[in-house]
Amino acid sequence: MRWLLALLLVLLPAGVGARSPRLVTDMSQSRIDISYRFSGAELLIFGAIQYPGGRLPARPPGIAVVLRGPAEALTVRHKDRVAGIWVNRQSLRFESVPGFYAAATTSPVESLLDERNAAIYEIGLQYLQLSPATAAAPETVGIFQDGLVQHRQRRGLFVDQPYGVQVTDNILYRARIPIPSAVPVGNYQVEIYLIDGGKVAARGTAPVIIDKSGFERSIYVFAHEYGLLYGVVAVLLAVAMGLLAGLAGRLRER
Amino acid sequence: MDLYLPIAEMSVNALVIVALGGIVGFLSGMFGVGGGFLTTPLLIFYGIPPAIAVASAATQVTGSSISGAISYYRRGQVDVKMGTVLIAGGMLGSVLGSMVFRWLQSLGQIDVVIALIYVLLLGSVGSLMLKEALGTVLRQRAGQVPQRGRRHHPLVAALPMRMRFPQSGVYLSPLAPFLVGAAVGVLTVVMGVGGGFIMVPAMLYLLGMSASVVVGTSLFQIVFVTAVATLLQAANTHSVDILLAGLLLVGGVVGAQMGVRAAQFLPPERLRLFLALLVLAVAVRLGVGLTLTPAEMFTIQLATG
C-alpha cells in the first residue's frame, strides 16, 4: 500500500486541471499461472480516483470492477423427461459468452446505472450481451440465458458481487475477485468504471493473462500439438506401471 | 492434496482419485475384470467431463490388464490366433466408435447415451451372470455335476469360411470373433471400458471357446484395443488426461494386487455371484439416475469442445 501512495503522489499533479475524473488501477498480479498445485486464485484489483483539481466529491462514488475472460460460442441444452428418462431436448446457441465474468460494484448495479447504460457497458450478470444466434422467442432466450448464467454461477465462472468494491476516503477502491480452478485460460481484461449520476464518468482497463505454466503447460501443449505421440507416451506409461505392479506382486509371492 | 489436471482443466483431490483407482483395482483384481465399467461412471460422478473420463479410463484399463495378460500368456492360456482376429475387429470397432462418439457429442446426447448403454448392457449382463452363478451355487448345494450346454450359437455356425482355432477348440468362421471384437471396440471408445464383461460371455456362449483360454484371450485383446483407443482419442479428441490416468493406475495396480490375494479366499462361483450383484448395482444406480429429476436442467457445450 505504501508504494500505491507514492504512485498517487507522482500522478496526482498530472490530474490537476483536467475536467473529468480519471481512474488509476493496479492489481495483485497481471498474470495468473496455472501450475500443478493450482486450486483457484484471488485477484485483488485496486486503485485510486483522480478528481479534477483534487476536489473530493461530497457523496461516495460508484465504482464497478469487471473481469472478463475470452468469449466463445456455446450451446445451452435443456433437459426434458422423455419416456421416463431425462434427455436433452431444446437447445439454444449463444455466439459470444465470456468463459469467465465477474462484476463487483459498490452497490447493486440497478442502483448505480439505468438499464440502457448497464447493457452498453455490460456491467452486471443480467446485462451481459450473449448474442443468442437462432431466431428464438425473447422469453425462450430469457429462460436459456438464465439457465446459462446460473450454471456458470454455480461453478464460480460467473461472479456477481453487489457490494464487492470497497471505497476508502472516496479516493481509494479495491475489489477481490475469486477465480475458480476450472477457469479457462486466455487473455482477460479488467474494466473499472467510475459511475456518477447514473452515467459512466470514467473508465479504465488493464489486461490480465491466465495461462498454464510449467509442467501443466508442457503436457497441454504436447497433447494438442503431438496428439499421437502423446497417446503413445500415455500407453507406454500405463504399460510400464502395469508391468511394474505385476513384477512387484510376483516378487512378494515368492 | 489438490492437483490440477492439465487436460480436464480442473483441480481434483489426488488422494480421492488414487483411492477410487484403488477400490476399482481391488474389485478388478478380485474378479478378473478390467474395471472400466466402474471407473468411468465414478469419474463422471466426481465431476470429470465425460469425454475425458471415458478416454482416460481406457488408458487405465491398458495398464491394469497387461500384467494379467502376460501371466495368462506364460501359462499358455491365450489363444493368439483368436486374439489377433478379435484385435483386428476391435481396431475397426474403435475407429467406428470414435466416429459414433463425435456424432453423439454434436447431437448433445453423449451423456444420456453413455448412461443408457451402461444400464442396458450392465443390466442384461448382470442378470445373466446372476442367473448362471445362482444356478451353479444351487446345483452344487444339490450335489449335481455342472453340465455343459451347446458348443456355439447356431447363427455363428452358419457364417462362411470356417477355420480351426485349435487352442480354443473351435471350428468357426473368423467373421464371428471379428464382429464380436468390433462390437467391443465400439464400446471401448464410447464407454471407456475394456469390455471384458461382454467379451467373456460372448466367447463362452456365442463362440463356444474352451473356458481355459477365455479370460487370458480376453485380457490379451483388451490390452491392445484399449491402447488403440487411447491413441485414437489422443490424436482426435485430445481428451486423454495422462495425469488422471496415472493417478488411477497408482491406486489401481496396488488395489489389484490386494484383490488377487483376497480372491484366493473365496470360491469362484461366489466371486461370480458377487460380481453379478456389483454389476447389477451399478446398472440400477445409473438407471435411477436417468429417471430422477436432475439437479441441473441445463447443460452447456462449448463450440470448440
Interface residues (C-beta under 8 A of the other chain):
Chain A: I34 S35 Y36 R37 F38 S39 G40 E72 A73 L74 T75 V76 R77 H78 K79 G84 I85 W86 V87 N88 S91 R93 F144 G147 L148 Q150 H151 R152 R154 S181 A182 P184 V185 K212 F215 E216 R217 I219 Y220 A223 H224 G227 L228 Y230 G231 V232 V233 A234 V235 L237 A238 V239 M241 G242 L243 L244 A245 G246 L247 A248 G249 R252
Chain B: D2 L3 Y4 P6 I7 E9 M10 S11 T59 Q60 T62 G63 S64 S65 I66 S67 G68 I70 S71 G108 Q109 V112 L116 A227 T230 L231 L232 Q233 A234 A235 N236 H238 V240 I242 L243 A245 G246 L249 V250 V253 V254 A256 Q257 V260 L290 T291 L292 T293 P294 E296 M297 F298 T299 I300 Q301 L302 A303 T304
